[in-house]
Amino acid sequence: MSDWTDKIPQAAREYIANRRPDEVECIVPDLAGVARGKAMPAAKFGQQEKFYLPDSIFLQTITGDWAKVPDQVYTEPDMILRPDFATTTAAPWTADVTLQVIHDVTDQEGQPVPIAPRNVLKRVLALYQARGWTPVVAPEMEFYLVARNTDPAKPIEPPMGRSGRPAAARQAYSLSAVDEYGPVIDDIYDFAEAQGLEINGILQEGGAGQIEINLNHGDPVRMADEVFYFKRLIREAALRQDCYATFMAKPIEGEPGSAMHVHQSVIDSATGQNIFSAADGSVTPEFYHCIGGLQKYLPAVIAILAPYVNSYRRYVPDFAAPINLEWGRDNRTTGIRVPVSSPASRRVENRLAGMDCNPYLGIAASLACGYLGMIEKIDPRPEYKGDAYVAEDELPLTLGDALDLLEECAPVREVLGERFCTVYECVKRMEYKEFLQVISPWEREHLLLNV
C-alpha cells in the first residue's frame, strides 16, 4: 500500500482494509455541483502529486454548451489540481475498490481559481477568519425518489412502493411512508457508513416520495463536501433499486418543492463561544445583524440559491416554501427562521435555498449575506409572529430577474468575487436563453387553437 493512503481518513482506510485500491476518481465540483475530473489506476495516482484539467469546465452550462465570458482566454489553459486527502472517501457502489478524492484548484502560478465553487466558499470563510470568526453550518437535504423517467416529455411520477402502490403524498413524518422504499434507505445508510458520512436523521417530507436527510453541524467546506458526496451516493442507491433520486427544486407538479435549508451560526475563533449569545445567554447585536444582512442581501443571491428556471416553481404560495424575507422564532412560514435552541447553539436558518443549488455556492451565498449584515450592522425588521405565507412576495419571480439583482449588487460581488459573479451570470443567462427557446406542453395545449 503506497504512502498516500496514510494521509486519508480512517473510514477510507477501513474501506480498503487489506485490499489494494483499484481506481481513484479525481474530482472537482463544477458550477452546477456536477463531479468533473478523471479516473485513474490507484498505482498511477500514487505516483503523481498534481493533475490537470482545462478551466473551461467552469464555463459549461447544465445542457453541455459553453458560455462566452468577457476577457476569457479560449485556449482552455490547464488548471492545476492537487488532492485534498482529507476528502478521500469510498465509492462503494462500484464493482472494484474505488476511492474518490476532491481536489483543490489553482492556476499555473499557484493562485486559487476564483470561479471554482469550493474556492468561492473558502474566499468567504477567509473574510470571517480575518475578523476572528468561524462560521458553522448544518445543511438539510430534501429530495424525491421517483419512478424511472426515460422520456423527458412525460411527467415525473412517484415511485412504486413495496405495497405495490405509488408513494403517497401528504404523509409528512410517517415512518410507514419511509418503509415503502426501505431498500433505498438501507443502501443510503450502507453507502454513507462506508464513506464515513454521518446522518443525523431521515424523515418523510410532505411530497410523494419526498425525503429529508439532516446532517450534523460543522465546518462549511466540510459540510458542502458532504452534501456533494451525498447527492452522488443517493442517486446510486436509488438506481440500485430501479428508481431515480432527483434534487430538482420542483420535480412533480402539485407537490412541494425540495429545499436545502442552511442553519448558520458564528463562533469566536479565540474563545470558541457562539457570538450570537452573550455570557448571560441573551441575544447579541451580531445575531440581529446577521438576520438583517440576510433580509437585505438574499434577493441579490437568489440566482445562486435558485439557479434554474425550475427553481422558481418552488416559490409559490401554499406549498411549504417561504416566499418572503421575514424572520421569526420557530416559525416555518418565514424565509428566515430561528430554531428552538440553547444559547450555545443559537443559530439562524435560511429556508430559501433550493436543493438544486451547488452546496458550496449556496452555503457561500448565505454566509456572505450574514457577513455583510454583521460588518454593516444592519438591523432587521421586527420579528414576524403570524403566518408569513400571507406576507408580501419579496423574491424575484424568474431567473432573469434574479440575475439582474446579482449583477447590480456591488457588496455581494465583492464578497463572492467579481470574476466568479461575471462567469456565473454568463453561464446562467445562456441557460435561461436556451430555456426560453423551448415550447412547453402548456403553450401547445392552451394557445395553439385559442389565440
Secondary structure by P-SEA (a helix, b strand, c coil): cccccccccaaaaaaaccccccbbbbbbbccccccccccccaaaaaacccccccccccccccccbbbbbccccccbbbbbbbbccccbbbccccccbbbbbbbbbbccccccccccaaaaaaaaaaaaaaacbbbbbbbbbbbbbcccccccccccccccccccccccccccccccccccaaaaaaaaaaaaaaaccccccccccccccbbbbbbbbccaaaaaaaaaaaaaaaaaaaaaacbbbbccccccccbbbbbbbbbbbbccccccccccccccccccaaaaaaaaaaacccccccccccccccccccccccccccccccccccccccccccccccccccccccccccccccaaaaaaaaaaaaaaaaaaccccccccccccccccccccccaaaaaaaaaacaaaaaaacaaaaaaaaaaaaaaaaaaaacccccccccccccc
